[in-house]
Amino acid sequence: MDINILIEKLILNKYKYLRNDISYLTKGDNQYHSILTGLALGDRRTNSAFRRVNIEFDDGIEIVDDLCGLKVLKLEKSLQSFSKLENKYVVSEKLLFTAPFVRFWFAFISPIFKGVRDGEYEEFYKSFNNRKTEFIAFMFEELSHELLKISFQDDNIIKIGRYWDDNREIEILAKTKSGKIIAGVCKYTNAKIKKSELTKLKKICEDAKIDVDIFMIFSKKGFSSELKSLKGESLKLFTVRNFNFS
């Protein structure tokens, strides 16, 4: 079934009921809702979210702490311990929604709730269609983390997350029980991924001074023949078909 039909049937038409559930999660506080919208639409950094909704840092952090206590958000730290860079500095933490639906709500429903409440969905569809790919791309990244965990049953993943600093970011970084380091990238695009993405990922890891044993690339639409020819023990390639566990 078309995703827009499902959204309208299961979410938009049931706005009043779902709003009550969301309000229960967030104490119905408008400032909480503003920060959650800032996080849902931004880069997940606290400072960016506070600037987006014009909330002072101290006030915002107090709200974020409460939202973490309410299990609406959770903190994520950069895996800087994987890096051998000298003079490392502490980078700001990011925030994750504990439930993807709550992120969806504050990205697309909460900012325009009056129209949805009144049964006028045009503004919702305009916003959703403009940002749908960006929104789903992060979900694809999250699912890729989960797929990675179950793909190493003979050498279990003992730590997984992301790396970022002021100059670079690695979407997947993990360590296995035997000590192997894995770095990965996720591409939710309608084009096949080329060798240049692997080259770029290797360069980022080199600049971050992270010694990687296995590179992994997750792609919505597959890979070029050149990239597939490099597949082996040190390069694993996954497409959406790998997410089908039935």
C-alpha positions in Angstrom: 0.0 0.0 0.0 1.2 3.5 -0.8 2.9 5.2 2.1 0.8 8.3 1.9 -2.4 6.3 2.2 -1.0 4.5 5.2 0.1 7.8 6.9 -3.3 9.4 6.3 -5.2 6.3 7.6 -3.1 5.5 10.6 -1.7 8.9 11.7 -3.4 12.0 10.2 -6.9 10.7 10.6 -6.1 9.7 14.2 -4.4 12.9 15.1 -6.5 13.6 18.2 -5.8 10.2 19.8 -2.1 10.2 19.0 -1.7 13.8 20.2 -2.9 12.7 23.6 -0.2 9.9 23.7 2.5 12.3 22.6 1.4 14.9 25.2 1.7 12.2 27.9 5.2 11.5 26.8 6.3 15.1 26.8 4.2 16.5 29.6 2.4 18.6 27.0 5.0 21.3 27.4 5.4 23.7 24.4 9.1 24.2 25.0 9.7 20.5 25.0 7.8 20.3 21.7 9.9 23.1 20.2 13.2 21.4 21.1 12.0 18.0 19.8 11.0 19.7 16.5 14.4 21.3 16.3 16.1 18.0 16.9 13.9 16.2 14.4 14.6 18.7 11.7 18.3 19.4 12.4 21.6 17.7 12.8 20.8 16.2 16.2 23.2 18.5 18.0 21.8 20.2 21.1 23.3 23.7 20.2 21.7 23.6 16.7 18.3 22.6 18.1 18.4 25.4 20.7 19.3 28.0 18.1 16.6 26.8 15.8 13.9 27.4 18.4 15.6 30.4 20.2 16.0 28.7 23.6 18.9 29.6 25.9 21.5 26.8 26.4 21.0 26.3 30.1 17.2 26.2 29.7 17.5 23.8 26.8 19.9 21.4 28.5 17.5 21.2 31.5 14.7 20.2 29.1 16.9 17.7 27.3 17.9 16.1 30.5 14.3 15.7 31.5 13.4 14.3 28.0 16.2 11.7 28.4 14.8 10.8 31.8 11.4 10.4 30.2 13.0 8.0 27.7 12.0 10.2 24.8 15.6 11.0 23.9 19.0 9.4 24.5 22.4 10.8 24.3 24.9 9.6 21.8 28.7 10.2 22.1 31.2 10.2 19.3 33.4 7.1 19.4 36.6 9.1 19.7 38.3 6.3 21.6 38.7 4.5 18.2 40.9 7.3 17.0 44.6 7.6 17.5 44.6 11.3 16.9 46.8 13.3 19.2 45.4 16.3 21.1 41.9 14.9 20.9 39.2 17.3 22.2 35.7 16.4 23.4 33.1 17.1 20.8 29.5 17.8 21.6 27.1 15.0 22.1 24.2 14.3 19.8 20.7 13.1 20.6 18.6 10.2 19.3 14.9 9.7 19.5 14.2 6.4 21.2 11.2 5.8 18.9 11.2 6.6 15.2 7.6 7.5 15.3 8.2 10.3 17.8 10.8 11.7 15.5 8.3 11.6 12.6 5.7 13.3 14.7 7.9 16.3 15.6 9.4 16.6 12.1 6.2 16.6 10.2 3.1 16.8 12.4 3.8 19.0 15.4 5.1 22.1 13.4 1.8 22.3 11.5 -0.6 20.6 13.9 -3.5 23.1 13.4 -4.0 22.0 9.8 -3.7 18.3 10.6 -6.1 18.8 13.5 -8.6 20.5 11.2 -8.3 17.8 8.6 -6.4 19.9 6.1 -3.4 17.8 5.0 -2.0 19.7 2.1 0.8 21.4 4.1 1.8 18.1 5.7 2.2 16.4 2.3 4.2 19.3 0.9 6.6 19.2 3.9 6.8 15.4 4.0 7.5 15.0 0.3 10.2 17.7 0.4 12.0 16.0 3.3 11.0 12.4 3.0 14.3 11.1 1.5 16.3 12.9 4.2 14.1 11.6 6.9 14.1 8.0 5.6 17.9 8.1 5.0 18.6 8.3 8.7 16.2 5.5 9.4 18.1 3.5 6.8 21.3 4.3 8.7 19.7 3.1 12.0 18.6 -0.1 10.4 22.0 -0.6 8.9 23.4 -0.5 12.5 21.0 -3.3 13.4 21.8 -5.4 10.4 25.5 -5.1 11.1 25.0 -6.4 14.6 23.3 -9.6 13.4 25.7 -10.1 10.5 28.6 -10.9 12.9 27.3 -13.8 14.9 30.6 -15.7 14.8 32.5 -12.6 16.1 30.0 -10.6 18.0 29.8 -6.8 17.8 30.7 -5.5 21.3 30.5 -1.8 20.5 28.8 0.2 17.8 28.0 3.8 17.1 29.2 6.8 15.1 32.3 9.0 14.9 32.3 12.7 14.4 34.5 15.7 15.1 34.5 19.2 13.7 35.9 18.1 10.3 34.6 14.6 9.6 31.9 12.0 10.3 31.7 8.2 10.0 28.1 6.9 10.0 29.0 3.4 11.3 31.9 2.5 13.5 32.0 -0.8 15.4 34.3 -3.2 17.2 34.0 -7.0 17.3 34.8 -9.3 20.1 38.1 -10.3 18.4 39.1 -6.7 18.2 38.3 -6.0 14.5 37.4 -2.4 13.7 34.5 -1.9 11.2 33.7 1.4 9.4 30.7 1.9 7.2 28.7 4.3 5.2 25.0 4.3 4.3 23.6 5.7 1.0 19.9 6.0 0.5 19.9 7.3 -3.0 18.5 6.2 -6.4 21.9 5.7 -7.9 24.3 2.8 -7.7 27.2 3.4 -5.4 30.6 3.7 -7.0 34.2 3.0 -5.9 34.7 6.7 -5.1 32.5 6.2 -2.0 34.9 3.6 -0.7 37.8 5.8 -1.4 36.2 8.7 0.4 35.4 6.5 3.5 39.0 5.2 3.6 40.3 8.8 3.5 38.0 9.9 6.3 39.2 7.0 8.5 42.8 7.7 7.6 42.4 11.4 8.5 40.8 10.4 11.8 43.6 7.9 12.4 41.3 5.0 12.8 42.8 1.7 11.7 40.0 -0.2 10.0 39.9 -3.9 9.3 36.5 -4.1 7.5 34.7 -1.5 5.4 31.0 -1.8 4.9 28.7 0.0 2.5 24.9 -0.1 2.7 23.1 1.0 -0.4 19.5 1.4 -1.4 20.1 0.8 -5.1 23.2 -1.4 -5.3 26.7 -1.0 -6.5 28.8 -0.4 -9.6 30.5 -3.4 -11.2 33.9 -2.0 -10.2 32.9 -1.7 -6.6 31.4 -5.2 -6.5 34.6 -6.6 -7.9 36.4 -5.4 -4.7 34.0 -7.3 -2.4 35.8 -9.6 0.0 36.9 -10.1 3.6 37.8 -6.4 3.9 34.8 -5.0 2.1 31.2 -6.0 2.7 28.3 -4.7 0.5 24.7 -4.7 1.5 21.5 -3.6 -0.3 17.9 -3.4 0.9 17.4 -7.0 0.0 19.7 -7.9 2.9 17.1 -6.4 5.3 14.6 -9.1 4.4 14.8 -11.7 7.1 11.6 -13.7 6.3 
